[in-house]
Amino acid sequence: MEVGFLGLGIMGKAMSMNLLKNGFKVTVWNRTLSKCNELVEFGASIGETPAQVVKKCRLTIAMLSDPAAALSVVFDKDGVLEQIDSGKGYIDMSTVDPETSSKISQAITSKSGAFLEAPVSGSKQPAETGQLVILAAGDKGLYEESIPAFDVLGKKSFFLGQVGNGAKMKLVVNMIMGSMMNAFSEGLVLSERSGLNPHDLLDILDLGAIANPMFRGKGPAMLKSNHSPAFPLKHQQKDMRLALALGDENAVSMPVAAAANESYKKARSMGLGDLDFSAVYEILKMTKD
C-alpha cells in the first residue's frame, strides 16, 4: 500500500518511519523539506507540495501541530484540496478542535474524497514503537481501509462515529492528562518543600491506586529537570485551551483544568513551550509564598 504523509514533527517522523519499516511505500512532505531527507534514506519519496502527495497516493495521512496548520495544508495554494477527488482518502491525525475537523471534512467530501479524523493518544515513544491509541471518526469505509496502517501505528484503534467525535475524545483525554501532570508537579514540589524525599513519593505512588505509566516514566527525569520533548508543552497548553472551549460549549464547569491551563500558560510565557509538557514542574518550583 502506498501512503502519503504530511508533517514530520516529533510524531509524524516516527509514524512515517514505522510505516516504511513495515513495508509501506510512503511519500512524505514537510513545510521544511530538509526534514524529509532522513526518511528518504529508509525508502521514502518526497512530495514537493501536499497536492503532489495527494495526487500520487490513494491515502494521505496528516499529522500537524495545530488547527491553523491543519487548515493551511488543506486550503492553501498547492494544498490537499487541489488534488483530492473520488477514490482518494484523507486522514487527519492532528489534534484539532471539532469545528476545524468538520470544516476539513466538508471540504474533502465536497470534492468527492473520503475523510477520516484520527487523532492519537500517545507521544514520542509510543509513536516510535507503534503503541499509539487511534481515535477515529468519519467515513467508516475509509476507516476499514486504513486498518492495516493503523495496526502498524497503534496498539488499538477506535471508530467513534461522526466527524468531530475523534477530536472531542482526544481533547478530553489530553485535558485529563494535562491536569494530572500539573497535580503531579504540585505534589513533587510539595514533598520537597515539606522536607520529604520526592524519590520516595515516586515509589509510593507507583505502588498505589494511582500508579500510571506517565508518573513512572516522567517522574525521575523531572526531578533532574530533564524535559526532553516527547509532547511539547505548547501543544499541551493548546489542547487545554481547546478542551476548555469544548467545556464552555457544553456548559461543563472545569475548574481543575482551568487552573492547570494557567500553569501551562505561565510556562509558555517563560519560554518553556518547546520543552516537554512536564516542564510545568519548573514554574511550580519557582513559585514561593
N, C-alpha and C positions, 0 to 999 in steps of 0.2 A: 504494500500500500504506500502511495506517495502522499505526504502530508506537508502542507505549508506551515511555517511557524513564524509569527510576528512578535518580536520583543524578546531580547536576550539579556535581561537583567539577571539578578540572582536566581530567580525561579525559572525563567524561560530558558536560560542556558542549560540548567540541569535537566529540565524536562525534555528539551530537544535532543540533548546528548543521550538520554535514556532511549528515546525513540530510535536514534541511529544505532545504538548498541544492540537493539533488539530487532534489527533487520528492516526497519522502515526507511524508505527513501525520503529525505527531508530537504525542503528548500526553505532557507531562513532569510529573514530581513530584520534589520535593526536600524533605528534612526542614525546611530553611529555605526556605519557599515563595517568598520575595522573590528568590531566585536564579533563579527561572523567568522573571522579567519580561523580561530581555534576549532570551530565546528567543521570547517572545510577540511581540516586535517583528518577528521573522522568520517569524511564522505559526504558532507552536506553540500548542497548547491546554494548559491546566493541569488536572491531576487533583488533587483535594484530598487523596486518600489513594492508597496503592498499590492497594488494592482497586478504587477507582474507575477507575484507569488500566487495570487488567486487565479489568474489566467492559466497557470501551469498545473495547479493542484485541484483535485476533486474536493479535498477537505483542507481547510485552513484554520489553524488554531492561533488565537492571540492571547498573550499574557503581558498586560501592560500595567503601568504604575497607578493610574487613577482615571476617573471618568473623563477628564479632558483629553488624556492620551488615547483612551478607548474610542472616543468620538472622532478625534483627529484622524486616526488611522482609517476609519471608515469613510468619513465625509470629505476630507481634504483632497486636493488635486493628487492624482495618481493613487487614490485610496481604493479600498476594497470595493466600493460601490461601482467603480468604473468597469469591473470585470465579473462581478457576481451575476449569476444567472441560473436558469433552470439546470438542475443536475449538479450544482455545487453547494457545499455546506460551509457555514462559517460558525466557529465555536469560540466564544469569548470566555476565557478562563480568568479574566481580570476580576478584581474586587471592585465593583461599582455599585451605585445606588439603583434601586429597581426602575426608576424613571429613565436613567441612562440605558439600561438594558432593554427596556421596552422601545425606546427610540431607535436603537440599533436594530432590534428585531423587525420593527415596522419597515425600516429602510431596506433591509435584506429581503424580506418577503415581498416587498413591492416590486422587486426585480426578479421575483420567482425563485430566489435562493431559499435554502433552509437554514434556520438559525437555532442555535442552542447556547444558552448561557451555562457555564460550568465552572464557577469559582471553586477554589480548593481550600480545604483545611490542612494546614501544614506549612512549614517553612523550608529553609535551605536543605537540611539533612534529609527530611522525608522526600523532598523533590529529587535529591541525588540518588536515593535508594528505592524510588518507586513506591513510596508508602504514603502518598497523599490520600486524602478523602475528597472525592469529587462530588459536588453538589449541583447536579444538572437539572435544567428545566427548559421547556420549549418543545421543539419538534421531536416527537417520540421516535420517528423513523431514523432521524439523524443520530439520536442517542444510541439506538441499537447498532447502527453502522459504525459508531465511534468506539464501541466497547473494546475491540482489540487494542486500540491506542490507550484507552482508559485503563485497561488491565496492566499495561506497561507502566503508566504514570502513577497509578494509585493502588492501594490495597482494597479499596471499596468505592463503588460509585452508587449514587442515589439518583433516581429520577423523581423530581419533586412536583411535576405538573406544569402549570403555565409559566410563561416567561415572567420573571420578577421574583418567583419563589426561591430560586437559587441564590439570587442576590440578597434577599431578605434573610435566608438561613445563614449565609456567610457573615452578614453583619451582626446577627445575634451571637454567633459563635465567637467572633472576634471582639465583640463588646464584653462578653464574659471573660475571655482570655485577658484583655487589657485591664479589666477591673481586678482580676486575680493577681496579675503582675504588680499592680500598684499596691494592693493589700500585702502581698508577699514582701515587697520592698519596704513598706512601713514596718512590717514585723522584723525584718532583718535589722533595720535601723534601731527600732525599739529595743531589741535584745542587746545590741552593742551599747547603746546609751545607758541601759539599766544594769550594765556590768556582767551580762551573760556572754557566753561564748556562742557566736552565731553559727559556728560549725555544729555545735550540739543541737541547736534549733533545727538545722537541716536534717540531722539524723533522726530527731524526734518526729518531725513532720513526715519523714519517709516511712515511719513505722505506724502511722495513724490513718484515720479515715480519709484525710485529705491528701494522702500521698499521691503524687502525679508526676508524669514524665517532665513537665515543664520545670517544676521546682527542683527535681532531681538533676536535670540536665543543665540548668542555668545557674542554680544557686552558687556552686563553688566558684564559677568564673566571675559572678557578680561580686563576690567578696574580695576578688583580686582586681576589681574594676576593669575586667576584661569584657568588653561589649562588642566583640567582632560581629558584624551584622549578619544574622540569619533572616531576620524580619526587621527592616529599618523602622526606627521609632516614628519617623514622619508618616509612614504608611499606617502604623497602628493608630496614630492620632487622627489621620484621615478617616479610618474606619470607625473610631469612636464618634467622630462628628457625624458621619452618615447614619450610624445607629441611633444617635440621639435625635436626629431629624426624623427617622422612622418612628421613634417613640412619640415625638410630637404629633405626627400624622395620626397615630392610633391612640392618642390620649393616655399613654403609659408613663407613669411617673418613674424616673430613673435617677434618683439622687446619687447612688453609688457610682454609676457610670459617668454622671456629670462631674463628680468630684475627681474621678480618675482622669477624665479628659483634661481638666485643668492642670493636672500634674504633667501630662504629656505635652500640653501647650507650653508650659513653662520650660520643659526640657528642650523643646524645639527652639524657643526664643533664646536659649543659652547655647545654641549651636550643636545640639546633640542629635539632630534629626537623622543624620546618616548612620549613626550607631544603632546597634540592636535595641529593640524596644525595652530590654532590660535596663538600659541606661537611665530610665526614670528613677532608678535607685540612687543615682548620683545627685539628683536635685533634692531628693528627700534627705540625703546625708547632709546637704548644705543647710537645711532648714533648722534653725536653732531658736529656742524660746518662741 
